[in-house]
Amino acid sequence: MSSFTHGFTAELRLLVSERRYRLMVVLFLGAALLCAETYHERVVRELPVAVIDLDESRLSRLARLWLEATPELTTAAVTPGSIDEARADLVAGRLAGVIIIPSRFSARIKAGESGEVVVAADMSNVLVGRTVQRAVARVLGTLGAGVTMTTLQKLGEPSHDALAHAAPVALAEGFPFNPEASYAVYLAPAYVYFFLHVFALFIAWSVLAPVSGAAPVGRARLGAFAAVLAVTTALGLALTYGLLRREGITPASSPLVVTAALVAFLALDLLLAAALASAVPSPLLAFQVTVLLGMLSFVLSGLTWPADTFPAALRALSGIIPFTPFGRAFRAFLHEPTSFAELAPAWLAMAAQAALWTTVLAAGRLARRVVPAWRHA
């Protein structure tokens, strides 16, 4: 049996036989499932709001009826008796929004003036606040267009002309890389792959610094890393075609593209861990730096905030973490039919990172050979 094959089988045996590694797999899968299930509903619906109608006109009652019929909103079981009471409910979190239709709302519109509606949305949670804001704006925009059409028709304008004058701009919306414009579709894969990323960095240390026995060297180490790559890739494919599909997210690209992206990403993770283990004299410190980079990956990836707005130092750090280019890749291959060529920016970024970490790995090995203090740190 070659040393590579021996290292491969020994690592597989270790991951299966050692209780700590089995527990790590269970914790990893549990965390991925928990995050995916958090976004199972996919859209935010029936946010509790209070509609305080101080006008009590036919038009305000129509606005209130349309607001109550909006799927994103639901009126509170008990309508606050005053604005102060509604504000207290909003502060206490019992309401996601308060909509106030002022007195003379209908009279102002009939007089050709602007009818103002006050909306107070709970922005302590941006998703909740924006959902309330958009739902109210959509309803009132439709109501305003209807009022304009009715007025124009009363003045003798034909129906089709009245519609064109009331709503002269029609918006045709398209959402590449997230066809449903869903926060859940956007974040669930990000969290699932983030946990895969952290798991790969952790499990790499079963090769670099095993708890029992000596670390494999040479071709045996390559075989052990190949085993880790095979296990993590299998877990990544199971999450992609199992857990994510269960959540209604099915890859739009071919399995070959998906598998290639996962293999490149996870191989780069293992190279990163090996490079840090080589370059940092203390194994404990190297492990801590690896974990720190892994935990910062989600924030620095540009998935939650545009990386272009980061300070220069953080932008540079983001560019050397494998999760960053993979984040761009999975946003494409999950939601759009994507070819290998269309993922060229991600491949190039991964290749640049591979060159960087290979250099760090080689420099660390050289330093250990020629610098006595490094060898005995």
Backbone torsions as a table, in degrees:
resi	resn	phi	psi	omega
1	MET	NA	129.3	-179.6
2	SER	-69.1	158.6	179.9
3	SER	-63.4	-33.9	178.2
4	PHE	-62.9	-48.9	-179.5
5	THR	-64.2	-39.5	178.2
6	HIS	-61.9	-43.8	178.2
7	GLY	-63.3	-39.0	179.6
8	PHE	-63.3	-51.2	-177.2
9	THR	-69.0	-35.7	179.5
10	ALA	-65.3	-39.7	179.1
11	GLU	-67.5	-42.2	176.9
12	LEU	-60.5	-43.3	179.1
13	ARG	-61.9	-39.9	179.7
14	LEU	-64.0	-45.7	-177.3
15	LEU	-66.1	-28.9	-179.6
16	VAL	-85.3	-38.6	-172.1
17	SER	-84.9	-32.7	-177.3
18	GLU	-76.5	125.3	-177.3
19	ARG	-60.8	-37.4	-176.1
20	ARG	-63.1	-35.7	-178.5
21	TYR	-76.8	-35.6	174.4
22	ARG	-62.8	-39.9	178.6
23	LEU	-65.3	-38.4	177.7
24	MET	-61.4	-41.1	178.6
25	VAL	-63.0	-44.4	-179.9
26	VAL	-62.8	-44.5	179.5
27	LEU	-63.6	-41.8	179.0
28	PHE	-62.2	-49.2	-179.8
29	LEU	-64.5	-37.8	178.5
30	GLY	-64.2	-42.0	178.8
31	ALA	-64.8	-42.2	178.5
32	ALA	-63.1	-43.7	179.0
33	LEU	-63.7	-42.6	-179.2
34	LEU	-61.1	-45.1	-179.4
35	CYS	-66.5	-41.6	179.6
36	ALA	-64.2	-41.3	-179.7
37	GLU	-67.5	-27.7	178.0
38	THR	-58.5	-35.2	-177.5
39	TYR	-102.5	21.3	-174.5
40	HIS	-60.9	-34.7	-178.0
41	GLU	-70.6	-23.6	172.5
42	ARG	73.4	-37.1	177.4
43	VAL	-130.6	152.4	178.6
44	VAL	-88.8	123.8	-178.6
45	ARG	-132.0	160.5	172.1
46	GLU	53.8	48.2	173.3
47	LEU	-74.0	130.9	-175.9
48	PRO	-72.8	124.3	177.5
49	VAL	-131.7	159.3	174.9
50	ALA	-115.5	131.2	176.2
51	VAL	-108.6	112.4	-179.8
52	ILE	-102.6	107.7	-176.5
53	ASP	-98.2	103.4	178.5
54	LEU	-91.9	-2.3	-177.3
55	ASP	-97.2	-42.6	179.3
56	GLU	54.7	37.1	176.3
57	SER	-98.3	173.2	177.4
58	ARG	-61.4	-41.2	-178.7
59	LEU	-68.5	-40.0	179.3
60	SER	-68.9	-35.3	176.5
61	ARG	-65.9	-36.1	177.0
62	LEU	-65.8	-42.8	177.2
63	ALA	-60.5	-43.0	-179.6
64	ARG	-64.4	-40.1	180.0
65	LEU	-64.0	-43.3	-179.8
66	TRP	-67.2	-38.6	177.8
67	LEU	-63.1	-40.6	179.8
68	GLU	-68.3	-26.3	-179.0
69	ALA	-86.1	-6.6	-179.4
70	THR	-71.4	128.2	-176.0
71	PRO	-59.4	-32.4	-177.2
72	GLU	-72.3	-18.3	-173.7
73	LEU	-120.4	152.4	169.9
74	THR	-141.9	137.9	-177.5
75	THR	-76.2	146.7	-178.8
76	ALA	-62.1	147.7	-179.4
77	ALA	-59.7	-37.5	178.6
78	VAL	-120.9	116.5	-179.8
79	THR	-73.9	129.2	178.9
80	PRO	-56.3	142.7	-177.4
81	GLY	-80.3	-13.2	-179.0
82	SER	-153.7	168.7	178.6
83	ILE	-65.3	-39.0	179.1
84	ASP	-63.1	-39.6	178.7
85	GLU	-67.2	-39.7	178.3
86	ALA	-64.2	-40.1	178.4
87	ARG	-63.5	-39.7	178.6
88	ALA	-64.1	-40.6	177.3
89	ASP	-64.8	-36.8	179.1
90	LEU	-66.8	-44.2	179.9
91	VAL	-65.6	-36.4	-178.6
92	ALA	-77.7	-7.9	179.2
93	GLY	86.6	6.9	178.6
94	ARG	-77.8	-20.1	178.8
95	LEU	-125.8	145.2	174.6
96	ALA	-91.6	-15.7	179.8
97	GLY	-169.1	156.5	176.4
98	VAL	-127.6	128.0	-178.7
99	ILE	-117.1	122.1	-176.4
100	ILE	-115.2	118.8	174.4
101	ILE	-97.9	109.3	-171.6
102	PRO	-72.6	163.8	175.2
103	SER	-64.7	154.0	-177.4
104	ARG	64.1	20.0	177.3
105	PHE	-61.0	-52.2	-179.0
106	SER	-68.4	-39.8	-178.6
107	ALA	-63.0	-39.3	179.5
108	ARG	-64.4	-41.7	179.9
109	ILE	-65.1	-41.9	179.8
110	LYS	-66.2	-25.4	178.6
111	ALA	-86.1	4.7	179.1
112	GLY	82.8	14.1	178.8
113	GLU	-101.0	173.5	-179.2
114	SER	-81.0	130.4	176.0
115	GLY	-92.9	110.9	-173.7
116	GLU	-94.7	132.9	174.4
117	VAL	-117.9	132.3	-178.3
118	VAL	-94.9	129.6	179.1
119	VAL	-123.9	122.7	173.4
120	ALA	-113.9	111.4	-177.8
121	ALA	-109.1	148.3	-179.2
122	ASP	-76.5	98.6	-178.6
123	MET	-91.9	10.4	172.0
124	SER	-66.2	-25.8	169.4
125	ASN	-119.8	110.0	-172.3
126	VAL	-61.5	-37.6	-179.8
127	LEU	-62.4	-44.4	178.7
128	VAL	-63.9	-48.7	-178.0
129	GLY	-62.0	-44.7	179.8
130	ARG	-66.1	-36.4	179.0
131	THR	-63.8	-44.9	177.4
132	VAL	-61.8	-46.4	-177.8
133	GLN	-60.2	-47.3	-178.5
134	ARG	-65.4	-41.3	-178.7
135	ALA	-63.2	-44.6	179.9
136	VAL	-66.2	-42.5	-179.9
137	ALA	-62.8	-39.2	179.6
138	ARG	-65.2	-45.5	-179.7
139	VAL	-63.6	-46.4	-177.1
140	LEU	-71.4	-30.6	174.9
141	GLY	-64.7	-42.8	177.5
142	THR	-65.5	-40.8	178.8
143	LEU	-63.5	-42.5	179.1
144	GLY	-63.0	-41.2	177.3
145	ALA	-63.9	-37.9	178.6
146	GLY	-65.4	-40.3	178.1
147	VAL	-63.1	-43.1	179.5
148	THR	-63.5	-42.7	178.5
149	MET	-60.9	-44.7	-179.3
150	THR	-61.5	-42.6	179.4
151	THR	-63.1	-44.8	-179.2
152	LEU	-65.3	-38.2	178.9
153	GLN	-66.4	-37.0	177.3
154	LYS	-65.8	-26.3	178.2
155	LEU	-86.9	5.1	175.6
156	GLY	98.4	6.4	-179.5
157	GLU	-76.4	133.0	175.1
158	PRO	-59.9	154.4	-173.7
159	SER	-58.2	-46.4	-176.6
160	HIS	-68.4	-33.7	176.8
161	ASP	-71.6	-36.9	179.2
162	ALA	-62.8	-39.4	178.6
163	LEU	-64.3	-42.1	-179.8
164	ALA	-64.9	-35.4	179.2
165	HIS	-77.4	-33.8	-178.2
166	ALA	-74.6	-35.7	179.7
167	ALA	-132.6	75.6	-174.6
168	PRO	-71.5	-19.0	-178.7
169	VAL	-115.9	121.8	176.4
170	ALA	-107.1	132.6	-176.8
171	LEU	-100.4	118.6	174.9
172	ALA	-100.5	110.7	-172.3
173	GLU	-97.1	140.7	173.1
174	GLY	-137.3	143.5	-175.6
175	PHE	-129.9	79.2	176.2
176	PRO	-60.3	143.3	177.5
177	PHE	71.3	-0.7	172.3
178	ASN	-163.5	74.6	-172.0
179	PRO	-56.7	-28.5	-177.4
180	GLU	-91.1	-0.2	-176.6
181	ALA	49.0	44.6	-174.8
182	SER	-105.0	132.3	175.3
183	TYR	-63.4	-35.6	-179.3
184	ALA	-67.3	-45.6	179.4
185	VAL	-61.8	-30.1	-179.4
186	TYR	-76.5	-43.0	-170.8
187	LEU	-94.2	-31.5	-176.2
188	ALA	-58.0	-49.5	177.7
189	PRO	-63.4	-35.2	-179.1
190	ALA	-60.7	-44.9	179.9
191	TYR	-69.2	-40.4	-179.5
192	VAL	-61.5	-47.1	-179.4
193	TYR	-72.5	-28.5	175.6
194	PHE	-63.3	-43.8	178.2
195	PHE	-65.3	-35.3	175.3
196	LEU	-62.4	-41.9	178.4
197	HIS	-60.4	-49.0	-179.6
198	VAL	-65.3	-40.7	179.2
199	PHE	-61.2	-42.7	179.9
200	ALA	-62.5	-42.2	179.3
201	LEU	-64.8	-38.4	178.4
202	PHE	-66.7	-48.4	-172.7
203	ILE	-70.3	-20.8	176.9
204	ALA	-59.9	-28.6	-177.8
205	TRP	-76.9	-7.9	170.2
206	SER	-69.5	-20.6	175.2
207	VAL	-93.9	-44.1	-173.9
208	LEU	-73.0	-36.2	-178.6
209	ALA	-149.6	71.5	-178.8
210	PRO	-60.8	148.0	-178.7
211	VAL	-65.3	-37.7	179.6
212	SER	-126.5	140.5	179.4
213	GLY	83.7	169.9	-179.8
214	ALA	-82.7	150.2	177.9
215	ALA	-69.8	138.6	177.9
216	PRO	-65.0	153.6	-179.3
217	VAL	-130.4	162.5	175.5
218	GLY	60.9	-135.5	-178.0
219	ARG	-66.7	-28.3	177.3
220	ALA	-64.8	-37.6	177.3
221	ARG	-66.2	-41.0	177.2
222	LEU	-61.5	-40.2	177.5
223	GLY	-64.2	-39.7	178.3
224	ALA	-64.4	-42.0	177.4
225	PHE	-65.1	-36.2	177.3
226	ALA	-62.3	-36.8	177.6
227	ALA	-66.0	-43.8	178.0
228	VAL	-62.0	-41.9	179.0
229	LEU	-62.6	-41.2	179.3
230	ALA	-64.1	-43.3	-178.6
231	VAL	-66.4	-47.5	-177.9
232	THR	-67.8	-35.4	176.8
233	THR	-65.0	-42.4	178.1
234	ALA	-61.4	-41.8	177.9
235	LEU	-65.1	-40.4	178.5
236	GLY	-62.4	-41.3	178.2
237	LEU	-67.9	-37.5	177.6
238	ALA	-63.4	-40.5	177.9
239	LEU	-67.3	-40.6	-176.6
240	THR	-67.4	-47.6	-174.7
241	TYR	-97.5	-2.2	177.4
242	GLY	-113.1	-72.7	-174.9
243	LEU	-64.9	-49.2	-178.0
244	LEU	-66.0	-37.6	177.7
245	ARG	-64.8	-37.1	176.3
246	ARG	-60.2	-31.1	178.4
247	GLU	-87.3	8.0	177.0
248	GLY	86.0	14.9	179.8
249	ILE	-113.1	102.2	-178.8
250	THR	-108.3	128.7	-179.3
251	PRO	-55.7	130.4	178.9
252	ALA	-85.8	-12.0	-179.2
253	SER	-97.6	169.4	-177.7
254	SER	-68.8	152.3	177.1
255	PRO	-57.8	-29.1	179.4
256	LEU	-64.9	-43.4	178.3
257	VAL	-65.1	-44.3	-179.3
258	VAL	-62.1	-46.3	-178.8
259	THR	-64.9	-42.0	179.8
260	ALA	-62.3	-41.3	179.5
261	ALA	-65.4	-41.6	178.8
262	LEU	-65.2	-43.8	-179.0
263	VAL	-63.5	-45.0	179.7
264	ALA	-61.7	-43.5	-179.1
265	PHE	-63.7	-48.6	-176.2
266	LEU	-72.1	-35.3	175.5
267	ALA	-63.1	-38.1	177.8
268	LEU	-66.7	-36.6	175.1
269	ASP	-59.5	-45.9	-179.0
270	LEU	-66.3	-37.4	177.0
271	LEU	-64.6	-40.8	176.9
272	LEU	-59.4	-47.6	-179.4
273	ALA	-62.9	-42.4	-179.9
274	ALA	-65.9	-39.0	179.9
275	ALA	-64.9	-42.7	179.4
276	LEU	-67.9	-37.5	177.6
277	ALA	-64.0	-31.8	179.8
278	SER	-80.1	-39.0	-172.5
279	ALA	-83.7	-29.0	-177.7
280	VAL	-94.1	122.5	-174.1
281	PRO	-58.1	-42.4	-176.7
282	SER	-87.4	122.9	177.9
283	PRO	-57.8	-39.8	179.3
284	LEU	-63.8	-45.0	179.6
285	LEU	-65.1	-38.8	178.4
286	ALA	-61.4	-42.6	177.8
287	PHE	-63.6	-42.0	-179.5
288	GLN	-64.4	-40.9	177.9
289	VAL	-64.4	-40.8	178.0
290	THR	-60.1	-47.2	179.6
291	VAL	-63.8	-41.5	179.9
292	LEU	-60.8	-47.0	178.1
293	LEU	-61.7	-39.7	179.1
294	GLY	-62.9	-43.6	-177.5
295	MET	-72.0	-27.9	178.4
296	LEU	-81.5	-11.5	-172.1
297	SER	-58.2	-40.3	-175.5
298	PHE	-64.1	-45.1	-178.8
299	VAL	-67.6	-38.6	-174.7
300	LEU	-85.8	-5.5	-173.7
301	SER	-74.2	-17.1	-174.9
302	GLY	87.5	4.8	179.7
303	LEU	-78.2	-29.5	-177.8
304	THR	-103.9	-19.1	179.7
305	TRP	-153.8	137.8	-175.6
306	PRO	-57.4	125.9	-178.2
307	ALA	-64.1	-23.7	179.5
308	ASP	-62.8	-22.6	-178.5
309	THR	-91.6	-3.2	179.4
310	PHE	-67.3	153.0	166.0
311	PRO	-57.7	154.4	-173.3
312	ALA	-55.4	-42.0	-178.1
313	ALA	-64.2	-41.6	178.9
314	LEU	-70.2	-34.1	176.7
315	ARG	-62.6	-41.5	178.8
316	ALA	-65.9	-41.6	178.1
317	LEU	-63.7	-40.7	177.5
318	SER	-59.1	-36.5	-176.3
319	GLY	-71.8	-11.9	-178.9
320	ILE	-108.6	5.3	179.7
321	ILE	-99.7	126.6	-175.1
322	PRO	-57.4	-28.4	-177.2
323	PHE	-66.4	-23.5	-177.2
324	THR	-66.7	-55.9	178.2
325	PRO	-67.0	-31.3	178.3
326	PHE	-67.8	-32.4	176.4
327	GLY	-60.3	-40.3	177.0
328	ARG	-66.7	-37.2	-176.9
329	ALA	-67.9	-48.5	-174.7
330	PHE	-71.0	-27.2	174.7
331	ARG	-63.2	-27.2	177.9
332	ALA	-85.6	-54.6	-170.4
333	PHE	-72.3	-19.8	177.8
334	LEU	-75.6	-38.0	-167.8
335	HIS	-109.9	-13.2	-179.7
336	GLU	-134.6	144.5	173.6
337	PRO	-63.3	109.2	-171.1
338	THR	-120.6	133.6	178.8
339	SER	-94.1	171.9	176.3
340	PHE	-59.9	-41.0	-177.5
341	ALA	-64.3	-36.8	-177.9
342	GLU	-71.2	-16.4	176.1
343	LEU	-94.8	14.7	-176.9
344	ALA	-53.2	-43.0	178.5
345	PRO	-58.6	-39.2	179.0
346	ALA	-68.4	-42.5	179.1
347	TRP	-61.1	-43.6	-178.6
348	LEU	-64.0	-41.6	178.6
349	ALA	-64.2	-40.7	178.8
350	MET	-66.7	-38.6	178.8
351	ALA	-64.2	-40.8	178.1
352	ALA	-63.8	-41.4	177.5
353	GLN	-65.4	-38.9	178.8
354	ALA	-61.7	-41.6	178.0
355	ALA	-63.8	-41.8	179.8
356	LEU	-62.2	-51.1	-175.0
357	TRP	-72.6	-27.1	173.3
358	THR	-66.3	-40.2	176.6
359	THR	-63.5	-43.8	178.5
360	VAL	-62.3	-42.0	178.9
361	LEU	-61.2	-46.6	-179.6
362	ALA	-65.6	-41.3	179.6
363	ALA	-64.2	-39.5	178.4
364	GLY	-64.0	-42.4	178.6
365	ARG	-64.8	-41.0	178.8
366	LEU	-63.3	-42.7	-179.5
367	ALA	-62.7	-37.8	-179.8
368	ARG	-66.2	-27.7	-179.2
369	ARG	-81.3	-37.2	-170.3
370	VAL	-104.7	-15.0	-177.9
371	VAL	-110.7	107.6	-177.3
372	PRO	-57.3	-40.2	-178.5
373	ALA	-63.2	-32.3	179.7
374	TRP	-68.8	-40.6	-177.6
375	ARG	-66.8	-34.1	-174.1
376	HIS	-103.9	13.1	-178.3
377	ALA	-62.1	NA	NA
